Amino acid sequence: MLAVDLVSNAASAPASEIISQIVEAIFEISAAARDVLVKKDTFKELSTYLEGIVPILKELNKKAVLHSESLNNVMAILNREIRGAKQLTLECRKRNKVYLLMHCRTIVKRLGDIMKEISRALGLLPLSSLDLSSGIIEEIEKLCDNMQRAEFRAAISEEEILDKIESGIQERNVDRSYANNLVVLIAGAIGISTERSVLKKELEEFRNEIENARLRKDQAEAIQMEQIIALLERADAASSSKEKEIKYMIKRNSLGAQPLEPLQSFYCPITRDVMMDPVETSSGQTFERSAIEKWFADGNKLCPLTMTSLDTSILRPNKTLRQSIEEWKDRNSMIMIGSLKSKLQSEEEEEVLHCLGDLLDLCKERELHKEWIILENYIPILIQLLGVKTPEIRNNALLVLCILVKDGDDAKERIAIVDNGIESIVRSLGRRVEERKLAVALLLELSKSNLIREYIGKVQGCILLLVTMSNSDDNRAARDAQELLENLSFSDENVIQMAKANYFKHLLQRLTTGPEDVKIVMASNLAEMELTDHNKESLVEGGVMSPLLYMVSHGDIPIQMVAVRALRNLSSLPKNGLQMIREGAERPLLDLLFLNLSPSLSSLREYTAATIMQLSMSMASQESNQTPIPFLESDEDIVKLFSLISLMGPNVQQSIIRTFQTLCQSPSATSIKSKLMQSSVLQVLVQLCENDDLNLRANAVKLFSCLVERGSEVTTILEHVNQKCIETILKIIKTSDDEEEIASAMGIISNIPENPEITQWLMDDGALPVILNFLQNGSHRNQLIENAVGAICRFTAPTNLEWQKSAAEAGIIPLFVRLLESGTSLTKERAAISLSLFSKSSPRLSRSSPNRKGFCCFSAPPETRCPVHGGICGIVSSFCLVEAGAVGPLVRILGEPDPRACEASLDALLTLIEGERLQMGSKVLTDANAIPPIIKFLVQPYPSLQEKALHALERMFRLLEFKQKFGGSAQMPLVDLTQRGSGSVKSMAARILAHLNVLHDQSSYF
């Protein structure tokens, strides 16, 4: 009775009482969204959509229909979801920024789910029975459509940070520079300064979130945050130099002064050297990985020590021994670093040079050694060596300092506090060539610190020396000097000094107003120089694009050539590529490519096509919440550009194909694919799949695979995929050395629309064993496995029993069962689909159990009958899921987050309770603990899963045993569906509640 009351009370709550609460909550969300600490644009978009609901609610409030039960249910859903949105918005306004960044995936998913639920609720409004104006109805329908299509995602930069954190935790990365770079990325993502004090404060606040998680009894989150903190603590910002130094000196002083000899167990029995990556074989003996792998590669199958037979596929990392070796090395390295300091202060030049060489080797050997050298306070001694008379000592001291300051704040800060430290380095700018190069490289790295950057520019004569170097013939030194000058340009005083040397006007003036030969030289320099990303961005922000594009549009062939090459160099930075598109680069580049078809201009066409390709690649850098920048939207341009494939050489062909391949994965993918499919693109790609140029062929195969994905243009695809095409694709799979090409070829087979004739061609050409071979050999490329499993799906259709038997006899069923445990989500989905198709044929293949005759004591023992099909089953003979051990893995997938994999697994499991197998199949599912996750699908926001779970439960709950066992746990989700479900879902939920005696058969829910 309690469940009935809950349904009745929620349904009878008047919508008029809820509307004012909803409107008030919407305005609170809009106000709070302005102050959220992460995903501001996403919350702004959410509040915009919610504000669009307000006029609709006010219009409904005016009508005399608020007693409507369906309208009340809609209001209840809106109230629930908007309250959830309000709570999330308030949380994102006050929680720690780093904590919010770590949960950005969860945040955008929650926002997306809220949007979908609100859209679904608005879609449930009984518009035909409400006295609403056509304008309001149109507004509701438009809002529903827009909200359904809205996609909230974590930004690329956020995904990069989360991936780096996951990788660092998994690999136990102790690299200080890794942690420093990660902290800088985090600072940029959450909008805070990279100053140590600011970062340290933010990390301390993040530590407090661990205690909050423990108070919430969320142990999993607490453990995860502890792992993140352990990774970030390795960064310089996590603790002060003094704290690190004290900790280091305590450890170093506890080690003594004498290095230890390695233990005998540290040596590899094969190489007789101390091991770096010890692995244990099946015989229990440990060897250096590379040594034992070479032993196996040479054809040896016996253990080098015991001479017993080895399983060459088993090599287990000996983590305990590896850790012991690393600890031994660290101990001796720490002792060595401590002992070198006195030698570095020797009056013997040879000893000082030898000591500097040892320090260089230690720095290069391991990142941790650099930190220990810094903590041993070597920096003042190295700075002091810059004043000696011997150039070789000065050069080596500069080289060590360059390595120490790379990607670290501690070393920079220690140099800053050494008396006349920066001045000593600047003096080296005026000495010999090699010393100048090392000094400018060191100053460039130091300039990444705001404090030091300001001091560098103030040293007398520094700016003038750098400007002189930026115009030198030494490209590397000139580039370093140029970048350093750009770093120093933050200061007005430095800018004045640089302006006096005409540095900033030099490049742009010559590109804009210089004579033709000078323009060519300057553009050629831009084309040839190995510019850093910072250089490229600075040049574009300085206005270099306009003169280059003008040269493309109005210059003669030599000028166009160098201008395009310069644009190609600059556009390799995605941000610059997007800026080029905004400045209209698309049109002159396309015209240049379309108009210059002469064979003598092949180089110009190649550079132009490569630049267009890089512009297309920059499209992928756009964030999902940004308005896409239009590129290649003209049907005519698309057709003309693709048609050039038939007229150009392989380099241009590859660039054009890769352009479209990239665009087919961009925000405009749907439109691009549709336009390409309407032309003769497939015909051209099929021909290119036979091309002798392997790179060109591989790119053609990849674009072909991309275009047939999801197979929307069925007629067009089938028109061009003939038997010869199938033979060509199979030949590529058999002979290619490029795994990406093989994966794409598999993708073509996987995604070509279902057609019995094509599948028969594949079967006749021996495709099944060829594809299966890649799965059995354990390929590590996920896409290849996914597509291979998808390709094999073609042979498991129950409409052709011969295909199924061939597949089963090849061993596919046990293999797919294993992939249910180890594959990606898509692999699991496709494997489950195939197993489901196999299972559909099992009832007619299960063999009846023979009647036993004669004396029982002389009869053979009876064969075990299948608990589902009631007969004699087998993996190969009847494709039985129970015999294959597939039930457990399929059930485990039901608890995974991917709804498509869940649905495919559910489909496979439900074949066990079809028709007369309901009783026995339900018992097998119960024993496998499958019913609880099926019940959980009732509360998931996936309509297809909901409906299938409802249909399954409706049938099982007809049986008293299962109704009594699981009815109680299903009751509340079913009650919820009667309130917020769609018509068919609501009716089905009510019907099950009737089976459970919660609702009577005459309820209005039917």
TAJORA-V893174 format. One record per residue. N is the residue number from 1. BURIAL is I if it has 9 or more other ideal C-beta (glycine too) atoms within 8 Angstrom, else O. Layout:
n: {N & N}
burial: {BURIAL & BURIAL}
This chain:
n: {1 & 2 & 3 & 4 & 5 & 6 & 7 & 8 & 9 & 10 & 11 & 12 & 13 & 14 & 15 & 16 & 17 & 18 & 19 & 20 & 21 & 22 & 23 & 24 & 25 & 26 & 27 & 28 & 29 & 30 & 31 & 32 & 33 & 34 & 35 & 36 & 37 & 38 & 39 & 40 & 41 & 42 & 43 & 44 & 45 & 46 & 47 & 48 & 49 & 50 & 51 & 52 & 53 & 54 & 55 & 56 & 57 & 58 & 59 & 60 & 61 & 62 & 63 & 64 & 65 & 66 & 67 & 68 & 69 & 70 & 71 & 72 & 73 & 74 & 75 & 76 & 77 & 78 & 79 & 80 & 81 & 82 & 83 & 84 & 85 & 86 & 87 & 88 & 89 & 90 & 91 & 92 & 93 & 94 & 95 & 96 & 97 & 98 & 99 & 100 & 101 & 102 & 103 & 104 & 105 & 106 & 107 & 108 & 109 & 110 & 111 & 112 & 113 & 114 & 115 & 116 & 117 & 118 & 119 & 120 & 121 & 122 & 123 & 124 & 125 & 126 & 127 & 128 & 129 & 130 & 131 & 132 & 133 & 134 & 135 & 136 & 137 & 138 & 139 & 140 & 141 & 142 & 143 & 144 & 145 & 146 & 147 & 148 & 149 & 150 & 151 & 152 & 153 & 154 & 155 & 156 & 157 & 158 & 159 & 160 & 161 & 162 & 163 & 164 & 165 & 166 & 167 & 168 & 169 & 170 & 171 & 172 & 173 & 174 & 175 & 176 & 177 & 178 & 179 & 180 & 181 & 182 & 183 & 184 & 185 & 186 & 187 & 188 & 189 & 190 & 191 & 192 & 193 & 194 & 195 & 196 & 197 & 198 & 199 & 200 & 201 & 202 & 203 & 204 & 205 & 206 & 207 & 208 & 209 & 210 & 211 & 212 & 213 & 214 & 215 & 216 & 217 & 218 & 219 & 220 & 221 & 222 & 223 & 224 & 225 & 226 & 227 & 228 & 229 & 230 & 231 & 232 & 233 & 234 & 235 & 236 & 237 & 238 & 239 & 240 & 241 & 242 & 243 & 244 & 245 & 246 & 247 & 248 & 249 & 250 & 251 & 252 & 253 & 254 & 255 & 256 & 257 & 258 & 259 & 260 & 261 & 262 & 263 & 264 & 265 & 266 & 267 & 268 & 269 & 270 & 271 & 272 & 273 & 274 & 275 & 276 & 277 & 278 & 279 & 280 & 281 & 282 & 283 & 284 & 285 & 286 & 287 & 288 & 289 & 290 & 291 & 292 & 293 & 294 & 295 & 296 & 297 & 298 & 299 & 300 & 301 & 302 & 303 & 304 & 305 & 306 & 307 & 308 & 309 & 310 & 311 & 312 & 313 & 314 & 315 & 316 & 317 & 318 & 319 & 320 & 321 & 322 & 323 & 324 & 325 & 326 & 327 & 328 & 329 & 330 & 331 & 332 & 333 & 334 & 335 & 336 & 337 & 338 & 339 & 340 & 341 & 342 & 343 & 344 & 345 & 346 & 347 & 348 & 349 & 350 & 351 & 352 & 353 & 354 & 355 & 356 & 357 & 358 & 359 & 360 & 361 & 362 & 363 & 364 & 365 & 366 & 367 & 368 & 369 & 370 & 371 & 372 & 373 & 374 & 375 & 376 & 377 & 378 & 379 & 380 & 381 & 382 & 383 & 384 & 385 & 386 & 387 & 388 & 389 & 390 & 391 & 392 & 393 & 394 & 395 & 396 & 397 & 398 & 399 & 400 & 401 & 402 & 403 & 404 & 405 & 406 & 407 & 408 & 409 & 410 & 411 & 412 & 413 & 414 & 415 & 416 & 417 & 418 & 419 & 420 & 421 & 422 & 423 & 424 & 425 & 426 & 427 & 428 & 429 & 430 & 431 & 432 & 433 & 434 & 435 & 436 & 437 & 438 & 439 & 440 & 441 & 442 & 443 & 444 & 445 & 446 & 447 & 448 & 449 & 450 & 451 & 452 & 453 & 454 & 455 & 456 & 457 & 458 & 459 & 460 & 461 & 462 & 463 & 464 & 465 & 466 & 467 & 468 & 469 & 470 & 471 & 472 & 473 & 474 & 475 & 476 & 477 & 478 & 479 & 480 & 481 & 482 & 483 & 484 & 485 & 486 & 487 & 488 & 489 & 490 & 491 & 492 & 493 & 494 & 495 & 496 & 497 & 498 & 499 & 500 & 501 & 502 & 503 & 504 & 505 & 506 & 507 & 508 & 509 & 510 & 511 & 512 & 513 & 514 & 515 & 516 & 517 & 518 & 519 & 520 & 521 & 522 & 523 & 524 & 525 & 526 & 527 & 528 & 529 & 530 & 531 & 532 & 533 & 534 & 535 & 536 & 537 & 538 & 539 & 540 & 541 & 542 & 543 & 544 & 545 & 546 & 547 & 548 & 549 & 550 & 551 & 552 & 553 & 554 & 555 & 556 & 557 & 558 & 559 & 560 & 561 & 562 & 563 & 564 & 565 & 566 & 567 & 568 & 569 & 570 & 571 & 572 & 573 & 574 & 575 & 576 & 577 & 578 & 579 & 580 & 581 & 582 & 583 & 584 & 585 & 586 & 587 & 588 & 589 & 590 & 591 & 592 & 593 & 594 & 595 & 596 & 597 & 598 & 599 & 600 & 601 & 602 & 603 & 604 & 605 & 606 & 607 & 608 & 609 & 610 & 611 & 612 & 613 & 614 & 615 & 616 & 617 & 618 & 619 & 620 & 621 & 622 & 623 & 624 & 625 & 626 & 627 & 628 & 629 & 630 & 631 & 632 & 633 & 634 & 635 & 636 & 637 & 638 & 639 & 640 & 641 & 642 & 643 & 644 & 645 & 646 & 647 & 648 & 649 & 650 & 651 & 652 & 653 & 654 & 655 & 656 & 657 & 658 & 659 & 660 & 661 & 662 & 663 & 664 & 665 & 666 & 667 & 668 & 669 & 670 & 671 & 672 & 673 & 674 & 675 & 676 & 677 & 678 & 679 & 680 & 681 & 682 & 683 & 684 & 685 & 686 & 687 & 688 & 689 & 690 & 691 & 692 & 693 & 694 & 695 & 696 & 697 & 698 & 699 & 700 & 701 & 702 & 703 & 704 & 705 & 706 & 707 & 708 & 709 & 710 & 711 & 712 & 713 & 714 & 715 & 716 & 717 & 718 & 719 & 720 & 721 & 722 & 723 & 724 & 725 & 726 & 727 & 728 & 729 & 730 & 731 & 732 & 733 & 734 & 735 & 736 & 737 & 738 & 739 & 740 & 741 & 742 & 743 & 744 & 745 & 746 & 747 & 748 & 749 & 750 & 751 & 752 & 753 & 754 & 755 & 756 & 757 & 758 & 759 & 760 & 761 & 762 & 763 & 764 & 765 & 766 & 767 & 768 & 769 & 770 & 771 & 772 & 773 & 774 & 775 & 776 & 777 & 778 & 779 & 780 & 781 & 782 & 783 & 784 & 785 & 786 & 787 & 788 & 789 & 790 & 791 & 792 & 793 & 794 & 795 & 796 & 797 & 798 & 799 & 800 & 801 & 802 & 803 & 804 & 805 & 806 & 807 & 808 & 809 & 810 & 811 & 812 & 813 & 814 & 815 & 816 & 817 & 818 & 819 & 820 & 821 & 822 & 823 & 824 & 825 & 826 & 827 & 828 & 829 & 830 & 831 & 832 & 833 & 834 & 835 & 836 & 837 & 838 & 839 & 840 & 841 & 842 & 843 & 844 & 845 & 846 & 847 & 848 & 849 & 850 & 851 & 852 & 853 & 854 & 855 & 856 & 857 & 858 & 859 & 860 & 861 & 862 & 863 & 864 & 865 & 866 & 867 & 868 & 869 & 870 & 871 & 872 & 873 & 874 & 875 & 876 & 877 & 878 & 879 & 880 & 881 & 882 & 883 & 884 & 885 & 886 & 887 & 888 & 889 & 890 & 891 & 892 & 893 & 894 & 895 & 896 & 897 & 898 & 899 & 900 & 901 & 902 & 903 & 904 & 905 & 906 & 907 & 908 & 909 & 910 & 911 & 912 & 913 & 914 & 915 & 916 & 917 & 918 & 919 & 920 & 921 & 922 & 923 & 924 & 925 & 926 & 927 & 928 & 929 & 930 & 931 & 932 & 933 & 934 & 935 & 936 & 937 & 938 & 939 & 940 & 941 & 942 & 943 & 944 & 945 & 946 & 947 & 948 & 949 & 950 & 951 & 952 & 953 & 954 & 955 & 956 & 957 & 958 & 959 & 960 & 961 & 962 & 963 & 964 & 965 & 966 & 967 & 968 & 969 & 970 & 971 & 972 & 973 & 974 & 975 & 976 & 977 & 978 & 979 & 980 & 981 & 982 & 983 & 984 & 985 & 986 & 987 & 988 & 989 & 990 & 991 & 992 & 993 & 994 & 995 & 996 & 997 & 998 & 999 & 1000 & 1001 & 1002 & 1003 & 1004 & 1005 & 1006}
burial: {O & O & I & I & O & I & I & O & O & I & I & O & I & I & I & O & O & I & I & O & I & I & I & O & I & I & O & I & I & I & O & I & I & O & O & I & I & I & I & I & O & I & I & I & I & I & I & O & I & I & I & I & I & I & I & I & I & I & I & I & I & O & I & O & I & I & O & I & I & I & I & I & I & I & I & I & I & I & I & O & I & I & I & I & I & I & O & I & I & I & O & I & I & O & I & I & I & I & I & I & I & I & O & I & I & O & I & I & I & I & I & I & I & I & I & I & I & I & I & I & I & I & O & I & I & I & O & O & O & I & O & I & O & O & O & I & I & O & I & I & O & O & I & I & O & I & I & O & O & I & O & I & O & O & I & O & I & I & I & I & I & I & O & I & I & O & I & I & I & O & O & O & I & O & O & I & I & I & I & I & I & I & I & I & I & I & I & I & I & I & O & I & O & I & O & I & O & I & I & I & O & I & I & O & I & I & I & I & I & I & O & O & I & I & O & O & O & O & O & O & I & I & O & O & I & I & I & I & I & O & I & I & I & I & I & I & I & I & O & O & O & O & O & I & I & O & O & I & I & O & I & I & O & O & I & O & O & O & O & O & O & I & O & O & O & I & I & I & O & I & O & O & O & O & I & O & I & I & I & I & I & O & I & O & I & I & I & I & I & O & I & I & I & O & I & I & O & O & O & O & O & O & I & I & O & O & O & O & O & I & O & O & O & O & I & O & I & I & O & O & I & I & O & I & I & O & O & I & O & I & I & I & I & I & I & I & I & I & I & I & I & O & I & I & O & I & O & O & O & O & I & I & I & I & I & I & I & I & I & I & O & I & I & O & O & O & I & I & I & I & I & I & I & I & I & I & I & I & I & I & I & I & I & O & I & I & O & O & O & O & I & O & I & I & I & I & I & I & I & I & I & I & I & I & I & O & O & I & I & I & I & I & I & I & I & I & O & I & O & O & I & I & O & I & I & I & I & I & I & O & I & O & O & O & I & I & I & I & I & I & I & I & I & I & I & I & I & O & I & O & O & I & I & I & I & I & I & O & I & O & O & I & I & I & I & I & I & O & I & I & O & I & O & I & O & O & I & I & I & I & I & I & I & I & I & I & I & I & I & O & I & O & O & I & I & O & I & I & I & O & I & O & I & I & O & O & I & I & I & I & I & O & O & I & O & O & O & I & I & I & O & I & I & I & O & I & I & O & I & O & I & O & O & O & I & I & I & I & I & I & O & I & O & I & I & O & I & I & I & I & I & I & O & O & I & O & I & O & I & I & I & I & I & I & I & I & I & I & I & I & I & I & I & I & I & I & I & I & I & I & I & O & I & O & I & I & O & I & I & I & I & I & I & I & O & I & O & O & O & O & I & I & O & I & I & I & I & I & I & I & I & I & I & I & I & I & I & I & I & I & I & I & O & I & I & O & O & I & I & O & I & I & O & O & O & O & I & I & I & I & I & I & I & I & I & O & O & I & O & I & I & I & I & I & I & I & I & I & I & I & I & I & I & I & O & I & O & I & I & O & O & I & I & I & I & I & I & O & I & O & I & I & O & I & I & I & O & I & I & O & I & O & O & O & O & I & I & I & I & I & I & I & I & I & I & I & I & I & O & O & I & O & O & O & O & I & I & I & O & I & I & O & O & O & I & I & I & I & I & I & O & I & I & O & O & I & O & O & O & I & I & I & I & I & I & I & I & I & I & I & I & I & O & O & O & O & O & I & I & O & I & I & I & O & I & O & I & I & O & I & I & I & O & I & I & O & O & O & I & O & I & O & I & I & I & I & I & I & I & I & I & I & I & I & I & I & I & I & O & I & O & O & I & I & I & I & I & I & O & I & I & I & I & I & I & I & I & O & I & I & O & O & I & O & I & I & I & I & I & I & I & I & I & I & I & I & I & I & I & O & I & I & I & O & I & I & I & O & I & O & O & O & O & O & O & O & O & O & I & O & O & O & O & O & O & I & O & I & I & O & I & I & I & O & I & O & O & I & I & I & I & I & I & I & O & I & I & O & I & I & I & I & I & I & O & I & O & I & I & I & I & I & I & I & I & I & I & I & I & I & I & I & I & I & O & O & I & I & O & I & I & I & I & I & I & I & O & I & O & I & I & I & I & I & I & I & I & I & O & I & O & I & O & O & I & I & I & I & I & I & I & I & I & I & I & I & I & O & I & O & O & I & I & O & O & I & I & O & O & I & I & O & I & I & I & I & I & I & I & O & I & O & O & O & I & I & I & I & I & I & I & I & I & I & I & I & O & I & I & O & O & O & I & O & I & I}
